[in-house]
Amino acid sequence: MTTEYAMPAPHSHGAVDKGGHASRADRPTSFDLDAIPVPGGREEDWRFTPMRRIEKLFETGNYAEGDAPLRVQAPEGVLVEKADRRDPRLGTVLAPGDRTAVVAWNAFENSTVVAVPKGAVITEPIRIEIDAVEGVRAQHLRIEVGELAEATIILTHRGSAGAALNQTVEFSAGDASKATLVSIQEWDDTVLHASNHRLSLGKDAKFTHIVVTFGGDLVRISSDTDFRGTGGELTMLGLYFVDADQHLEHRVFVDHSQPNCYSRVTYKGALQGQDAHAVWIGDCLIRETADDTDTYELNRNLVLTEGAKADSVPNLEIENGEIKGAGHASATGRFDDEQLFYLMSRGVSEADARRLVVRGFFAELINQIGVPEVVDHLMESVEAELAKSRTI
């Protein structure tokens, strides 16, 4: 079954049901634990999430002492340092908006700060690796790309059998900067991971945010954005492959509060196996102050086997009639029978035809990433995922 939603008219208005909050802007954010209580599971933010599998992250008392470790491989010219949680730079990119995010803020001890100085052009990727998490841990990471600077940051998560990580990533893209952040989740299938990416764009900044999730038992990544000047350009790409019993959840909030800004959100996922569950929530708010906004969000899900389920909810809220364009679309379905018939009629076996369809489904998005080493790795990962399924 395929469902499409579209709101291309620039003067259209959308209504968003937020469980008691008339607007996405009204949802509470806070650094105070008491302001965002433990959810019961019926709240709009949590109704798709298996609560018993994530509840250990809801209380700071469940966390082991010490932050989850990470390694940074930084080219010359990039500054890397540890910062005490009282450092005034921390907490300056938005505030936590759900229970795991506010707990992550209150549970970490020290942050790793990675800074690209003003005007620096870093041609080699900055690599941040997380692969030795034990127990239940918190982690805070702040990344700054200064005014007129350029950089690509690759954040990878791997291994860590049986661990649970509650993470905050603060990312600040300075005025007229050009930055790319790639977050790759290739955990062991027993890992629990919640992460809040809080992202800000300065005037005329161009920022690409890429999330790739293949591993983990339950992974929930919430990405909140903040335009802080006119002319910002935001591209958000997501790719996920969900196997049996996995729950992979991605939530995006694009907050257009400044004039003449641009955003494009494209997430694609494939699902295979019993109780494979994907969740994608795409919230976009165009505020009264955001004249000449141009925005669009898209989610596509390809269900490969029986027993898999995808929930996809795009929400578009418009408070301004003077915009360039706004729209959203969502579709969930099985293989296109016409594509399979076309390939098989030309001598391609059914199994190979199915593989070609899946490769094509992902290749269009992967080729937009623009980071060669990531592109090559992701195509290999897709092939590995396809090899797991006996029906393809």
N, C-alpha and C positions, 0 to 999 in steps of 0.2 A: 504494500500500500504506500502511495506517495502523496505527501501533503505539501502544498505550496502556499506561501504567504507572500504578499507583495504590497508595498505602500509607496509607489514611486512618485506620487503627487507631492510637490513641495509644500502645499498648504494643508495636507491631511493631518489629522490628529489621532493619536492612539491612546487607548486606555489600558493601563497596566494594573492588574490585581496583585497587590503586594501584601495581602494578609493584614489589612488594617492601615497600611500606609498608602495614601492617595497618590503619591509620587515617589519615584525611585530616589529622588533627592531627600525625601523625608525619612528614609531608613536610618536608624541611629548608627553613628560611628563614635568610637571612644577608645582611649587607652586605659580606661577604668574597667576592671573585671565586673564590678557590680552593675555597670551600665548595660552589659550585654550578657544576660543570664544563660545558664545551660539550657539548650533547646529541648523540646519534648518530641520533635520529629514532625509536627504538623505545620510548622512555620514554612513560609514560602521558600526561605533559604535552605530548608532541610528536608522537604517532603520527598525528595528523590534519593536521599542518602541513607544507606543502612546504618542506623544509629548504633546498634550493638557493636558494629565493627569499628566505629570511630570514636566511641564515647571515652576511651582512655585518654584522649587528647583534650578533654573538656576541663580538666582540673590540674592546676599547677602542681599539686601534691603528688601526681603520678610520675613526675619527671625525675630522671636521674640527675645527679649533680654534674655540672660541666656541659658545655655546648657540644653539639655534634661537630666533629672535625671536618675540615676541608683543606684542599691544597690549591694554591694559585700559581699558575705559570704565566708570568707577565713579561712581555717584551720590554726592552729598555724605554724609559720615559714614563712608565706607568707606576703610580705610587700605590703600595699595598701596606696596610697597617691594621693593628688591632685597636679597637676603641671601646672604652668602658661604656656601659649602657647609659651613663649620664652625659655622654658626649652630646653637645648641642646640635650636631648635624643629624643625629638619629631622630626618627619620628617626624621629620619635616616633609615627607612625601605622604600626604593623606594620613588617615587614621584607620585602625582596624574596624571592619564592618561586620564581622560575625564572631562566633564564640571561639573557634580555633585560632583566628587571627589575633584576638585580644589576649588569649592565653599565651600564644607564641611571643607576643610583646612582653608579657610579664614574666616569662619563664627563662629568657636568655640572660646570660651574664656579660658576654663581650661580643661585639660585632666585628666582622671583617670588612674593612673599607677599601674598595678598589677605586682609584681616582685617575682619570685621564685629564691632564692639565689643559688649560685654555689654549686653543690653537694647535694642539698636538694632533698629528695624523699617524695613527698606529696601524701599520699595514698587516702585521701578523695578528691572528686572533689571540685574545686573552682567554686562557683556559682555567676554569674553576671546577675541581673534581671533588665529588662527595661519594665515598665508597666504603667507609669504615664506621658506619653508625651502629651503635650497640644500645639495646634497651630503648626506652622512650626518651627522646631528646628534643630540645629546642635549638633553633639556629637563626641567626640574624646576619644578613648580608646587605651591605650598602654599596651601590655602584654609581659613580658620578662620571659623566662625560661632559667636560667643560665647554664653555662657549667656543664656537667655531671648530671644535675638535671632531675627530672621526675615529670610530673604533667598533670592533666586533667582539662580543663576549660570548663564549660557549660554556654553559653550565651543565655538567653531566652528573647524573645520579645512577649508581650501579651497585649490584650486590646487596650486602647488609641483610642477610637472611634473618627474619624474625624481628627486625627493628621497626621502630615507629619514629617518624620525624615530623615535627611541626615547625614550619619555616616561614620566615619573612624575607622578602627580597624588596628592598627599596631601590628604585632606579630613577636617576635624575638626568635628563637630557637637556643640556644648556642651550641658550639662544643660538640659532643657526648651526647647531651641531648635526652630525649625521651618525646615527648609532644603530647597531643591531644586537639584540639579546636573544640567544637561542638557549632554551631550557629543555634538556633531554632526560626523560625518565625511563631508564632501563633497569629498574630494580629487580631483585629476586621476587618471585611471585608470592612471597609471604610478607612483604613490607607494606606498612601503613604510612602514607605520606599526605600531609595537608600543607599547602603553601599559599600565601597571599602575596602576589606580586603587586606592589603599589608603584605606579609609573607616572612620571611627570614630564611634560614637554614644554620647553621654553619657546619663545618667539621664533618662528621660522625653522624650528627643529624638524628633522626628518628621522623618525624612529620606526624600526621594524622589530616587532615582538613575535617570536616563534616558539611554540610549545609542541613538543613531540613526546607522546606517552605510549610506551609499549609494555612496560613491566609494572609490577606491584600487585598486591592483593586489592587494596583500595587506595586510589589516588584522587585527590580533590584539589584542583588548582583554581584559585579565584584571582583574576587579573583586573585591577581597578586603575583607571587612567584619569589624568588631570591635565587639561590644556592650560598653560599659564601665560600664554601670549598669543597674538594673532599669527596666522600663517602656518600653524603646526600641521604636519602630515604624519598620520599614524597608520601603519599597516600591521595587522595582527593575523598571523597564520597559525593554524593548528592541525596536527595530524595524530591520529590514535588508532591502535589496533587492539581490540579487546578479545581475550580468550575466555574459555570456560571459567566461571566463578569469579572473574575479575569485575570490579566496579571502577570505571574510569570516568571522572566527572570534571568538566571544564566550565567555568563561569567567567563571563566577560562583562565588564561594565565600562562603556565608553561615555564619558561625561563631557559633552560639548558645552562649555561655558564661555568661550571666547569667539569673537567674530572671525570669519574667513579661515576656518580650519577644515581639514579633510581627514576622513577615516575610512578604511576598508577592513572588514573582518571576514576571514574565510577559514572555516574549520571543516575537515573531512575525516571520517572514521569508518573502519570496517569491523565487523563483529562476527565471531565464530565460536560455537560451543555452547553447551547447556549453561544457562544463567549468566552468560556474558551480558554485561549491562553498561551502556554508555549514556551519559547525561551531558547535554550541552545547553547552557542558558546564556543567551545573548541579550543583555540590556543596553539600550542606547537612549540617552536623555539629551535632548536639544533644548537648552535653556533660553529664556527670553532674551538674554544678552548675546546669543550666538548667531548673529546675522550671517548670511552667506555660507552656512554650513553645508558640506557635501559628505554624506555618509551612506554606507551600505554594509549589511552583515548577511552572511550566508553560511548555512550548515548543511552538509550532505552526509548521510549514513548509508552504508552498503551492508545489508544483512546476508551473511554467507551460509548460515545453517539454521535449522530449527532450534528453538530454545533460547535464542539471543534476542535482546530487547534494547531499543534505543529511544530515549526521551529527548526531544529537541524543542526548545521554547525560545523563539525570538520575541523580544519586547522592544517596541519603538514608541517613545513618548516625546511629543513635539509641543513646545511652548512658544514657538516663534514661527510666524508665517512668512518671514523674509529669508528663506533658505534656498540654496541651489538645488538640493535634492536629498531625499532620504528614502530608504527602502530596506526590506529584509526578506529573506527566503529560507525555507527549511524543507528538506525532503528526506524521507527514509524509505528504502525499498530494496528489493532483491535484484538479481541479475537482470539485465535487459535481454529478454528473449530474442529480440531482433538482432542484437549484436552477436549473441551466441550462434544463432542460425546462420548469420552471414559468414562467420569464421569457419563453422563446421561444414558449410556448403563448399568451402574452398579447401577442404582436406585437413583442416586442423581438428585434432581430437577434442572431445568435450572437456577433458581435464586441462589441456593446454589453452583452450579457448577461454575457460574461466580464469586461468592465471593471467592471460593477456588483458582481460577486462579489468581485473583488479589492479594490475600494474598501471594501466591507462588511467584508472580512477584516481590513483595517488600521484602519478607522474606530473599531471598538470599543476598540482599544488607544489610538489617537491621542487620542480624547476623554477618556481618563483623565489625560492629561498636565497639563492645567490651566493651561498658559501660552499665552494666546491667540495671540501672534505665532508661537510654535513650532508650534501646531496648524495654523494657516493655511499656514505654510511647508511643513509636512510633507505636507499634502494636495496642494499644488501639486507637490511632488517626486514623490509617488506617480504623479500623472498624467503627469509627464515620463518616468518610468521605463516606464510602460505604453505610451507613444508609441513607445518603442524597439522594441517587439516587433511583428512582422508577423503573429503568430499570435493576437493578442488583439483 
